[in-house]
Amino acid sequence: MVYRPEDHQSTMGAYVGRTKNEGGKGVMVNYRYLDGAKFQPSQAEVKKLRAADKADAP
């Protein structure tokens, strides 16, 4: 996990899948790990959005 310097957002990923009842317990099946960095806006997009926030500030 990394904190991006441009927006201080974590790149923490997550396991995504389905749960199955196995012996009375929930077990994750058909899962995969999704890297959080792949789902965040690019550095250029963050810069553009931050500029818009500053323009709207009082």
TAGI-V114365 format. One record per backbone hydrogen bond with DSSP energy under -0.5 kcal/mol. CO is the residue of the C=O (numbers start at 1). NH is the residue of the N-H. If there is no record, write none. Layout:
# TAGI-V114365
CO,NH
CO,NH
This chain:
# TAGI-V114365
2,4
2,11
4,7
4,8
9,4
11,36
11,37
14,34
16,32
18,29
20,22
20,27
21,23
22,25
25,22
27,20
29,18
32,16
33,35
34,14
35,38
36,39
37,40
42,46
43,47
44,48
45,49
46,50
47,51
48,52
49,53
50,54
51,55
52,56
53,57
